Amino acid sequence: MGHSGTDPKVFEDVIEFAKAIGMVALPLHKEQPGYILNSLLVPLLDAAQELLVKGVAAPETIDKTWMIATGAPKGPFAILDVVGINTPYNLSLAKAKAGDKGAAEIAEYLKTEFLDKGRLGKQNRKGFYDYPNPKFEDPDFLK
């Protein structure tokens, strides 16, 4: 990502250098909180957590739905386990402090159902799922 003072030639040279050393160049034309990945990912993860907290569906059902519908290799709760439960908890807590009541419910749920029980995510092999998880290797999981 450049800025208004970045020479366009330098910007292009950096992109070409990244490609030359085997990186995937993802040029950004404007700074944005969360850049691209988190701008897309956070709303998905928030929606999944909201479905869970409201009692709409269990994590496995939500993950299966996402995986079947999109062809993604992981669902939102498997992603949350990779990220670690502390991160979505802290994000929800910050939103709750700003007055978001739904985020307050999610933060409380994550605290009582996961953090207080030592379920931190994949880092300690216990989160929304226990790891290793043979379900994810089973071809019938998505049936």
Chimera marker file (.cmm) of the C-alpha trace (Angstrom):
<marker_set name="trace">
<marker id="1" x="0.000" y="0.000" z="0.000" r="1" g="1" b="0" radius="0.5"/>
<marker id="2" x="1.331" y="3.349" z="-0.967" r="1" g="1" b="0" radius="0.5"/>
<marker id="3" x="0.161" y="6.790" z="0.062" r="1" g="1" b="0" radius="0.5"/>
<marker id="4" x="-0.254" y="10.106" z="-1.684" r="1" g="1" b="0" radius="0.5"/>
<marker id="5" x="3.500" y="10.722" z="-1.579" r="1" g="1" b="0" radius="0.5"/>
<marker id="6" x="4.468" y="7.313" z="-2.982" r="1" g="1" b="0" radius="0.5"/>
<marker id="7" x="5.940" y="7.392" z="-6.465" r="1" g="1" b="0" radius="0.5"/>
<marker id="8" x="3.758" y="5.078" z="-8.633" r="1" g="1" b="0" radius="0.5"/>
<marker id="9" x="6.958" y="3.532" z="-10.050" r="1" g="1" b="0" radius="0.5"/>
<marker id="10" x="8.089" y="2.570" z="-6.534" r="1" g="1" b="0" radius="0.5"/>
<marker id="11" x="4.665" y="1.053" z="-5.841" r="1" g="1" b="0" radius="0.5"/>
<marker id="12" x="4.902" y="-1.064" z="-9.016" r="1" g="1" b="0" radius="0.5"/>
<marker id="13" x="8.506" y="-2.041" z="-8.230" r="1" g="1" b="0" radius="0.5"/>
<marker id="14" x="7.457" y="-3.324" z="-4.798" r="1" g="1" b="0" radius="0.5"/>
<marker id="15" x="4.661" y="-5.373" z="-6.383" r="1" g="1" b="0" radius="0.5"/>
<marker id="16" x="7.071" y="-6.867" z="-8.923" r="1" g="1" b="0" radius="0.5"/>
<marker id="17" x="9.661" y="-7.577" z="-6.216" r="1" g="1" b="0" radius="0.5"/>
<marker id="18" x="7.061" y="-9.390" z="-4.102" r="1" g="1" b="0" radius="0.5"/>
<marker id="19" x="6.116" y="-11.555" z="-7.081" r="1" g="1" b="0" radius="0.5"/>
<marker id="20" x="9.771" y="-12.230" z="-7.897" r="1" g="1" b="0" radius="0.5"/>
<marker id="21" x="10.426" y="-13.643" z="-4.415" r="1" g="1" b="0" radius="0.5"/>
<marker id="22" x="7.351" y="-15.886" z="-4.570" r="1" g="1" b="0" radius="0.5"/>
<marker id="23" x="4.897" y="-13.737" z="-2.648" r="1" g="1" b="0" radius="0.5"/>
<marker id="24" x="1.355" y="-13.036" z="-3.732" r="1" g="1" b="0" radius="0.5"/>
<marker id="25" x="1.150" y="-9.295" z="-4.295" r="1" g="1" b="0" radius="0.5"/>
<marker id="26" x="-2.108" y="-7.788" z="-3.062" r="1" g="1" b="0" radius="0.5"/>
<marker id="27" x="-1.927" y="-4.113" z="-3.971" r="1" g="1" b="0" radius="0.5"/>
<marker id="28" x="-4.030" y="-1.812" z="-1.834" r="1" g="1" b="0" radius="0.5"/>
<marker id="29" x="-4.994" y="1.566" z="-3.258" r="1" g="1" b="0" radius="0.5"/>
<marker id="30" x="-6.236" y="3.072" z="-0.018" r="1" g="1" b="0" radius="0.5"/>
<marker id="31" x="-5.710" y="2.450" z="3.682" r="1" g="1" b="0" radius="0.5"/>
<marker id="32" x="-8.669" y="0.874" z="5.415" r="1" g="1" b="0" radius="0.5"/>
<marker id="33" x="-9.036" y="-0.502" z="8.963" r="1" g="1" b="0" radius="0.5"/>
<marker id="34" x="-8.781" y="-4.263" z="8.670" r="1" g="1" b="0" radius="0.5"/>
<marker id="35" x="-7.469" y="-3.943" z="5.119" r="1" g="1" b="0" radius="0.5"/>
<marker id="36" x="-9.121" y="-6.645" z="2.954" r="1" g="1" b="0" radius="0.5"/>
<marker id="37" x="-9.072" y="-9.910" z="4.893" r="1" g="1" b="0" radius="0.5"/>
<marker id="38" x="-10.439" y="-8.661" z="8.194" r="1" g="1" b="0" radius="0.5"/>
<marker id="39" x="-12.971" y="-6.418" z="6.446" r="1" g="1" b="0" radius="0.5"/>
<marker id="40" x="-14.444" y="-9.571" z="4.916" r="1" g="1" b="0" radius="0.5"/>
<marker id="41" x="-13.803" y="-12.045" z="7.721" r="1" g="1" b="0" radius="0.5"/>
<marker id="42" x="-14.988" y="-10.185" z="10.828" r="1" g="1" b="0" radius="0.5"/>
<marker id="43" x="-18.615" y="-9.750" z="9.665" r="1" g="1" b="0" radius="0.5"/>
<marker id="44" x="-18.766" y="-13.481" z="8.803" r="1" g="1" b="0" radius="0.5"/>
<marker id="45" x="-17.431" y="-14.497" z="12.203" r="1" g="1" b="0" radius="0.5"/>
<marker id="46" x="-19.731" y="-12.033" z="13.989" r="1" g="1" b="0" radius="0.5"/>
<marker id="47" x="-22.773" y="-13.377" z="12.129" r="1" g="1" b="0" radius="0.5"/>
<marker id="48" x="-21.849" y="-16.972" z="12.982" r="1" g="1" b="0" radius="0.5"/>
<marker id="49" x="-21.426" y="-16.131" z="16.666" r="1" g="1" b="0" radius="0.5"/>
<marker id="50" x="-24.752" y="-14.307" z="16.675" r="1" g="1" b="0" radius="0.5"/>
<marker id="51" x="-26.497" y="-17.364" z="15.178" r="1" g="1" b="0" radius="0.5"/>
<marker id="52" x="-24.994" y="-19.495" z="17.946" r="1" g="1" b="0" radius="0.5"/>
<marker id="53" x="-25.784" y="-17.146" z="20.824" r="1" g="1" b="0" radius="0.5"/>
<marker id="54" x="-29.372" y="-16.686" z="19.624" r="1" g="1" b="0" radius="0.5"/>
<marker id="55" x="-29.763" y="-20.471" z="19.594" r="1" g="1" b="0" radius="0.5"/>
<marker id="56" x="-30.386" y="-20.689" z="15.847" r="1" g="1" b="0" radius="0.5"/>
<marker id="57" x="-27.908" y="-23.529" z="15.228" r="1" g="1" b="0" radius="0.5"/>
<marker id="58" x="-24.908" y="-25.332" z="16.687" r="1" g="1" b="0" radius="0.5"/>
<marker id="59" x="-21.335" y="-24.546" z="15.526" r="1" g="1" b="0" radius="0.5"/>
<marker id="60" x="-21.066" y="-27.763" z="13.499" r="1" g="1" b="0" radius="0.5"/>
<marker id="61" x="-24.293" y="-26.991" z="11.618" r="1" g="1" b="0" radius="0.5"/>
<marker id="62" x="-23.234" y="-23.418" z="10.922" r="1" g="1" b="0" radius="0.5"/>
<marker id="63" x="-19.802" y="-24.588" z="9.740" r="1" g="1" b="0" radius="0.5"/>
<marker id="64" x="-21.280" y="-27.309" z="7.519" r="1" g="1" b="0" radius="0.5"/>
<marker id="65" x="-23.686" y="-24.803" z="5.994" r="1" g="1" b="0" radius="0.5"/>
<marker id="66" x="-20.855" y="-22.416" z="5.146" r="1" g="1" b="0" radius="0.5"/>
<marker id="67" x="-18.595" y="-25.161" z="3.814" r="1" g="1" b="0" radius="0.5"/>
<marker id="68" x="-21.280" y="-26.742" z="1.617" r="1" g="1" b="0" radius="0.5"/>
<marker id="69" x="-22.574" y="-23.424" z="0.305" r="1" g="1" b="0" radius="0.5"/>
<marker id="70" x="-19.196" y="-21.872" z="-0.474" r="1" g="1" b="0" radius="0.5"/>
<marker id="71" x="-16.822" y="-24.781" z="-0.911" r="1" g="1" b="0" radius="0.5"/>
<marker id="72" x="-14.628" y="-23.312" z="1.828" r="1" g="1" b="0" radius="0.5"/>
<marker id="73" x="-12.356" y="-25.787" z="3.629" r="1" g="1" b="0" radius="0.5"/>
<marker id="74" x="-13.341" y="-24.448" z="7.076" r="1" g="1" b="0" radius="0.5"/>
<marker id="75" x="-16.427" y="-22.918" z="8.596" r="1" g="1" b="0" radius="0.5"/>
<marker id="76" x="-16.501" y="-19.830" z="10.816" r="1" g="1" b="0" radius="0.5"/>
<marker id="77" x="-16.149" y="-21.724" z="14.101" r="1" g="1" b="0" radius="0.5"/>
<marker id="78" x="-13.174" y="-23.737" z="12.866" r="1" g="1" b="0" radius="0.5"/>
<marker id="79" x="-11.677" y="-20.387" z="11.803" r="1" g="1" b="0" radius="0.5"/>
<marker id="80" x="-12.397" y="-18.926" z="15.252" r="1" g="1" b="0" radius="0.5"/>
<marker id="81" x="-10.552" y="-21.876" z="16.784" r="1" g="1" b="0" radius="0.5"/>
<marker id="82" x="-7.520" y="-21.089" z="14.606" r="1" g="1" b="0" radius="0.5"/>
<marker id="83" x="-7.679" y="-17.385" z="15.518" r="1" g="1" b="0" radius="0.5"/>
<marker id="84" x="-8.138" y="-18.244" z="19.203" r="1" g="1" b="0" radius="0.5"/>
<marker id="85" x="-11.184" y="-17.508" z="21.342" r="1" g="1" b="0" radius="0.5"/>
<marker id="86" x="-9.470" y="-14.591" z="23.126" r="1" g="1" b="0" radius="0.5"/>
<marker id="87" x="-9.494" y="-12.486" z="19.961" r="1" g="1" b="0" radius="0.5"/>
<marker id="88" x="-13.244" y="-12.618" z="19.196" r="1" g="1" b="0" radius="0.5"/>
<marker id="89" x="-13.918" y="-12.221" z="22.926" r="1" g="1" b="0" radius="0.5"/>
<marker id="90" x="-11.828" y="-9.035" z="23.081" r="1" g="1" b="0" radius="0.5"/>
<marker id="91" x="-13.405" y="-7.674" z="19.884" r="1" g="1" b="0" radius="0.5"/>
<marker id="92" x="-16.908" y="-8.373" z="21.217" r="1" g="1" b="0" radius="0.5"/>
<marker id="93" x="-16.022" y="-6.837" z="24.576" r="1" g="1" b="0" radius="0.5"/>
<marker id="94" x="-14.803" y="-3.638" z="22.888" r="1" g="1" b="0" radius="0.5"/>
<marker id="95" x="-18.008" y="-3.433" z="20.820" r="1" g="1" b="0" radius="0.5"/>
<marker id="96" x="-20.045" y="-4.076" z="23.968" r="1" g="1" b="0" radius="0.5"/>
<marker id="97" x="-18.289" y="-1.208" z="25.776" r="1" g="1" b="0" radius="0.5"/>
<marker id="98" x="-19.291" y="0.996" z="22.831" r="1" g="1" b="0" radius="0.5"/>
<marker id="99" x="-22.949" y="0.063" z="23.438" r="1" g="1" b="0" radius="0.5"/>
<marker id="100" x="-23.503" y="-2.953" z="21.172" r="1" g="1" b="0" radius="0.5"/>
<marker id="101" x="-25.860" y="-5.222" z="23.152" r="1" g="1" b="0" radius="0.5"/>
<marker id="102" x="-25.501" y="-8.144" z="20.746" r="1" g="1" b="0" radius="0.5"/>
<marker id="103" x="-21.735" y="-7.994" z="21.126" r="1" g="1" b="0" radius="0.5"/>
<marker id="104" x="-22.158" y="-7.985" z="24.909" r="1" g="1" b="0" radius="0.5"/>
<marker id="105" x="-24.114" y="-11.241" z="24.674" r="1" g="1" b="0" radius="0.5"/>
<marker id="106" x="-21.429" y="-12.789" z="22.484" r="1" g="1" b="0" radius="0.5"/>
<marker id="107" x="-18.636" y="-11.653" z="24.836" r="1" g="1" b="0" radius="0.5"/>
<marker id="108" x="-20.430" y="-13.106" z="27.854" r="1" g="1" b="0" radius="0.5"/>
<marker id="109" x="-21.082" y="-16.374" z="26.021" r="1" g="1" b="0" radius="0.5"/>
<marker id="110" x="-17.450" y="-16.722" z="24.923" r="1" g="1" b="0" radius="0.5"/>
<marker id="111" x="-16.253" y="-15.960" z="28.438" r="1" g="1" b="0" radius="0.5"/>
<marker id="112" x="-18.510" y="-18.391" z="30.286" r="1" g="1" b="0" radius="0.5"/>
<marker id="113" x="-18.654" y="-21.211" z="27.750" r="1" g="1" b="0" radius="0.5"/>
<marker id="114" x="-15.070" y="-21.149" z="26.517" r="1" g="1" b="0" radius="0.5"/>
<marker id="115" x="-12.510" y="-18.951" z="28.266" r="1" g="1" b="0" radius="0.5"/>
<marker id="116" x="-13.622" y="-19.768" z="31.811" r="1" g="1" b="0" radius="0.5"/>
<marker id="117" x="-13.460" y="-23.467" z="30.881" r="1" g="1" b="0" radius="0.5"/>
<marker id="118" x="-9.962" y="-23.180" z="29.410" r="1" g="1" b="0" radius="0.5"/>
<marker id="119" x="-11.199" y="-23.682" z="25.839" r="1" g="1" b="0" radius="0.5"/>
<marker id="120" x="-8.941" y="-21.246" z="23.994" r="1" g="1" b="0" radius="0.5"/>
<marker id="121" x="-9.084" y="-22.702" z="20.495" r="1" g="1" b="0" radius="0.5"/>
<marker id="122" x="-6.650" y="-24.723" z="18.464" r="1" g="1" b="0" radius="0.5"/>
<marker id="123" x="-3.689" y="-23.363" z="20.469" r="1" g="1" b="0" radius="0.5"/>
<marker id="124" x="-4.606" y="-25.694" z="23.358" r="1" g="1" b="0" radius="0.5"/>
<marker id="125" x="-6.577" y="-28.177" z="21.200" r="1" g="1" b="0" radius="0.5"/>
<marker id="126" x="-9.932" y="-27.212" z="22.735" r="1" g="1" b="0" radius="0.5"/>
<marker id="127" x="-12.224" y="-24.544" z="21.367" r="1" g="1" b="0" radius="0.5"/>
<marker id="128" x="-15.503" y="-24.916" z="19.555" r="1" g="1" b="0" radius="0.5"/>
<marker id="129" x="-14.052" y="-28.302" z="18.569" r="1" g="1" b="0" radius="0.5"/>
<marker id="130" x="-11.528" y="-30.652" z="20.147" r="1" g="1" b="0" radius="0.5"/>
<marker id="131" x="-8.345" y="-31.255" z="18.130" r="1" g="1" b="0" radius="0.5"/>
<marker id="132" x="-7.193" y="-33.226" z="16.330" r="1" g="1" b="0" radius="0.5"/>
<marker id="133" x="-10.662" y="-33.575" z="14.875" r="1" g="1" b="0" radius="0.5"/>
<marker id="134" x="-11.162" y="-36.571" z="12.570" r="1" g="1" b="0" radius="0.5"/>
<marker id="135" x="-14.529" y="-35.156" z="11.417" r="1" g="1" b="0" radius="0.5"/>
<marker id="136" x="-12.724" y="-32.609" z="9.265" r="1" g="1" b="0" radius="0.5"/>
<marker id="137" x="-10.849" y="-35.430" z="7.510" r="1" g="1" b="0" radius="0.5"/>
<marker id="138" x="-14.003" y="-37.530" z="6.989" r="1" g="1" b="0" radius="0.5"/>
<marker id="139" x="-15.410" y="-37.190" z="3.443" r="1" g="1" b="0" radius="0.5"/>
<marker id="140" x="-18.907" y="-37.842" z="4.847" r="1" g="1" b="0" radius="0.5"/>
<marker id="141" x="-18.710" y="-34.819" z="7.192" r="1" g="1" b="0" radius="0.5"/>
<marker id="142" x="-20.369" y="-32.593" z="4.594" r="1" g="1" b="0" radius="0.5"/>
<marker id="143" x="-23.195" y="-35.017" z="3.853" r="1" g="1" b="0" radius="0.5"/>
<link id1="1" id2="2" r="1" g="1" b="0" radius="0.2"/>
<link id1="2" id2="3" r="1" g="1" b="0" radius="0.2"/>
<link id1="3" id2="4" r="1" g="1" b="0" radius="0.2"/>
<link id1="4" id2="5" r="1" g="1" b="0" radius="0.2"/>
<link id1="5" id2="6" r="1" g="1" b="0" radius="0.2"/>
<link id1="6" id2="7" r="1" g="1" b="0" radius="0.2"/>
<link id1="7" id2="8" r="1" g="1" b="0" radius="0.2"/>
<link id1="8" id2="9" r="1" g="1" b="0" radius="0.2"/>
<link id1="9" id2="10" r="1" g="1" b="0" radius="0.2"/>
<link id1="10" id2="11" r="1" g="1" b="0" radius="0.2"/>
<link id1="11" id2="12" r="1" g="1" b="0" radius="0.2"/>
<link id1="12" id2="13" r="1" g="1" b="0" radius="0.2"/>
<link id1="13" id2="14" r="1" g="1" b="0" radius="0.2"/>
<link id1="14" id2="15" r="1" g="1" b="0" radius="0.2"/>
<link id1="15" id2="16" r="1" g="1" b="0" radius="0.2"/>
<link id1="16" id2="17" r="1" g="1" b="0" radius="0.2"/>
<link id1="17" id2="18" r="1" g="1" b="0" radius="0.2"/>
<link id1="18" id2="19" r="1" g="1" b="0" radius="0.2"/>
<link id1="19" id2="20" r="1" g="1" b="0" radius="0.2"/>
<link id1="20" id2="21" r="1" g="1" b="0" radius="0.2"/>
<link id1="21" id2="22" r="1" g="1" b="0" radius="0.2"/>
<link id1="22" id2="23" r="1" g="1" b="0" radius="0.2"/>
<link id1="23" id2="24" r="1" g="1" b="0" radius="0.2"/>
<link id1="24" id2="25" r="1" g="1" b="0" radius="0.2"/>
<link id1="25" id2="26" r="1" g="1" b="0" radius="0.2"/>
<link id1="26" id2="27" r="1" g="1" b="0" radius="0.2"/>
<link id1="27" id2="28" r="1" g="1" b="0" radius="0.2"/>
<link id1="28" id2="29" r="1" g="1" b="0" radius="0.2"/>
<link id1="29" id2="30" r="1" g="1" b="0" radius="0.2"/>
<link id1="30" id2="31" r="1" g="1" b="0" radius="0.2"/>
<link id1="31" id2="32" r="1" g="1" b="0" radius="0.2"/>
<link id1="32" id2="33" r="1" g="1" b="0" radius="0.2"/>
<link id1="33" id2="34" r="1" g="1" b="0" radius="0.2"/>
<link id1="34" id2="35" r="1" g="1" b="0" radius="0.2"/>
<link id1="35" id2="36" r="1" g="1" b="0" radius="0.2"/>
<link id1="36" id2="37" r="1" g="1" b="0" radius="0.2"/>
<link id1="37" id2="38" r="1" g="1" b="0" radius="0.2"/>
<link id1="38" id2="39" r="1" g="1" b="0" radius="0.2"/>
<link id1="39" id2="40" r="1" g="1" b="0" radius="0.2"/>
<link id1="40" id2="41" r="1" g="1" b="0" radius="0.2"/>
<link id1="41" id2="42" r="1" g="1" b="0" radius="0.2"/>
<link id1="42" id2="43" r="1" g="1" b="0" radius="0.2"/>
<link id1="43" id2="44" r="1" g="1" b="0" radius="0.2"/>
<link id1="44" id2="45" r="1" g="1" b="0" radius="0.2"/>
<link id1="45" id2="46" r="1" g="1" b="0" radius="0.2"/>
<link id1="46" id2="47" r="1" g="1" b="0" radius="0.2"/>
<link id1="47" id2="48" r="1" g="1" b="0" radius="0.2"/>
<link id1="48" id2="49" r="1" g="1" b="0" radius="0.2"/>
<link id1="49" id2="50" r="1" g="1" b="0" radius="0.2"/>
<link id1="50" id2="51" r="1" g="1" b="0" radius="0.2"/>
<link id1="51" id2="52" r="1" g="1" b="0" radius="0.2"/>
<link id1="52" id2="53" r="1" g="1" b="0" radius="0.2"/>
<link id1="53" id2="54" r="1" g="1" b="0" radius="0.2"/>
<link id1="54" id2="55" r="1" g="1" b="0" radius="0.2"/>
<link id1="55" id2="56" r="1" g="1" b="0" radius="0.2"/>
<link id1="56" id2="57" r="1" g="1" b="0" radius="0.2"/>
<link id1="57" id2="58" r="1" g="1" b="0" radius="0.2"/>
<link id1="58" id2="59" r="1" g="1" b="0" radius="0.2"/>
<link id1="59" id2="60" r="1" g="1" b="0" radius="0.2"/>
<link id1="60" id2="61" r="1" g="1" b="0" radius="0.2"/>
<link id1="61" id2="62" r="1" g="1" b="0" radius="0.2"/>
<link id1="62" id2="63" r="1" g="1" b="0" radius="0.2"/>
<link id1="63" id2="64" r="1" g="1" b="0" radius="0.2"/>
<link id1="64" id2="65" r="1" g="1" b="0" radius="0.2"/>
<link id1="65" id2="66" r="1" g="1" b="0" radius="0.2"/>
<link id1="66" id2="67" r="1" g="1" b="0" radius="0.2"/>
<link id1="67" id2="68" r="1" g="1" b="0" radius="0.2"/>
<link id1="68" id2="69" r="1" g="1" b="0" radius="0.2"/>
<link id1="69" id2="70" r="1" g="1" b="0" radius="0.2"/>
<link id1="70" id2="71" r="1" g="1" b="0" radius="0.2"/>
<link id1="71" id2="72" r="1" g="1" b="0" radius="0.2"/>
<link id1="72" id2="73" r="1" g="1" b="0" radius="0.2"/>
<link id1="73" id2="74" r="1" g="1" b="0" radius="0.2"/>
<link id1="74" id2="75" r="1" g="1" b="0" radius="0.2"/>
<link id1="75" id2="76" r="1" g="1" b="0" radius="0.2"/>
<link id1="76" id2="77" r="1" g="1" b="0" radius="0.2"/>
<link id1="77" id2="78" r="1" g="1" b="0" radius="0.2"/>
<link id1="78" id2="79" r="1" g="1" b="0" radius="0.2"/>
<link id1="79" id2="80" r="1" g="1" b="0" radius="0.2"/>
<link id1="80" id2="81" r="1" g="1" b="0" radius="0.2"/>
<link id1="81" id2="82" r="1" g="1" b="0" radius="0.2"/>
<link id1="82" id2="83" r="1" g="1" b="0" radius="0.2"/>
<link id1="83" id2="84" r="1" g="1" b="0" radius="0.2"/>
<link id1="84" id2="85" r="1" g="1" b="0" radius="0.2"/>
<link id1="85" id2="86" r="1" g="1" b="0" radius="0.2"/>
<link id1="86" id2="87" r="1" g="1" b="0" radius="0.2"/>
<link id1="87" id2="88" r="1" g="1" b="0" radius="0.2"/>
<link id1="88" id2="89" r="1" g="1" b="0" radius="0.2"/>
<link id1="89" id2="90" r="1" g="1" b="0" radius="0.2"/>
<link id1="90" id2="91" r="1" g="1" b="0" radius="0.2"/>
<link id1="91" id2="92" r="1" g="1" b="0" radius="0.2"/>
<link id1="92" id2="93" r="1" g="1" b="0" radius="0.2"/>
<link id1="93" id2="94" r="1" g="1" b="0" radius="0.2"/>
<link id1="94" id2="95" r="1" g="1" b="0" radius="0.2"/>
<link id1="95" id2="96" r="1" g="1" b="0" radius="0.2"/>
<link id1="96" id2="97" r="1" g="1" b="0" radius="0.2"/>
<link id1="97" id2="98" r="1" g="1" b="0" radius="0.2"/>
<link id1="98" id2="99" r="1" g="1" b="0" radius="0.2"/>
<link id1="99" id2="100" r="1" g="1" b="0" radius="0.2"/>
<link id1="100" id2="101" r="1" g="1" b="0" radius="0.2"/>
<link id1="101" id2="102" r="1" g="1" b="0" radius="0.2"/>
<link id1="102" id2="103" r="1" g="1" b="0" radius="0.2"/>
<link id1="103" id2="104" r="1" g="1" b="0" radius="0.2"/>
<link id1="104" id2="105" r="1" g="1" b="0" radius="0.2"/>
<link id1="105" id2="106" r="1" g="1" b="0" radius="0.2"/>
<link id1="106" id2="107" r="1" g="1" b="0" radius="0.2"/>
<link id1="107" id2="108" r="1" g="1" b="0" radius="0.2"/>
<link id1="108" id2="109" r="1" g="1" b="0" radius="0.2"/>
<link id1="109" id2="110" r="1" g="1" b="0" radius="0.2"/>
<link id1="110" id2="111" r="1" g="1" b="0" radius="0.2"/>
<link id1="111" id2="112" r="1" g="1" b="0" radius="0.2"/>
<link id1="112" id2="113" r="1" g="1" b="0" radius="0.2"/>
<link id1="113" id2="114" r="1" g="1" b="0" radius="0.2"/>
<link id1="114" id2="115" r="1" g="1" b="0" radius="0.2"/>
<link id1="115" id2="116" r="1" g="1" b="0" radius="0.2"/>
<link id1="116" id2="117" r="1" g="1" b="0" radius="0.2"/>
<link id1="117" id2="118" r="1" g="1" b="0" radius="0.2"/>
<link id1="118" id2="119" r="1" g="1" b="0" radius="0.2"/>
<link id1="119" id2="120" r="1" g="1" b="0" radius="0.2"/>
<link id1="120" id2="121" r="1" g="1" b="0" radius="0.2"/>
<link id1="121" id2="122" r="1" g="1" b="0" radius="0.2"/>
<link id1="122" id2="123" r="1" g="1" b="0" radius="0.2"/>
<link id1="123" id2="124" r="1" g="1" b="0" radius="0.2"/>
<link id1="124" id2="125" r="1" g="1" b="0" radius="0.2"/>
<link id1="125" id2="126" r="1" g="1" b="0" radius="0.2"/>
<link id1="126" id2="127" r="1" g="1" b="0" radius="0.2"/>
<link id1="127" id2="128" r="1" g="1" b="0" radius="0.2"/>
<link id1="128" id2="129" r="1" g="1" b="0" radius="0.2"/>
<link id1="129" id2="130" r="1" g="1" b="0" radius="0.2"/>
<link id1="130" id2="131" r="1" g="1" b="0" radius="0.2"/>
<link id1="131" id2="132" r="1" g="1" b="0" radius="0.2"/>
<link id1="132" id2="133" r="1" g="1" b="0" radius="0.2"/>
<link id1="133" id2="134" r="1" g="1" b="0" radius="0.2"/>
<link id1="134" id2="135" r="1" g="1" b="0" radius="0.2"/>
<link id1="135" id2="136" r="1" g="1" b="0" radius="0.2"/>
<link id1="136" id2="137" r="1" g="1" b="0" radius="0.2"/>
<link id1="137" id2="138" r="1" g="1" b="0" radius="0.2"/>
<link id1="138" id2="139" r="1" g="1" b="0" radius="0.2"/>
<link id1="139" id2="140" r="1" g="1" b="0" radius="0.2"/>
<link id1="140" id2="141" r="1" g="1" b="0" radius="0.2"/>
<link id1="141" id2="142" r="1" g="1" b="0" radius="0.2"/>
<link id1="142" id2="143" r="1" g="1" b="0" radius="0.2"/>
</marker_set>
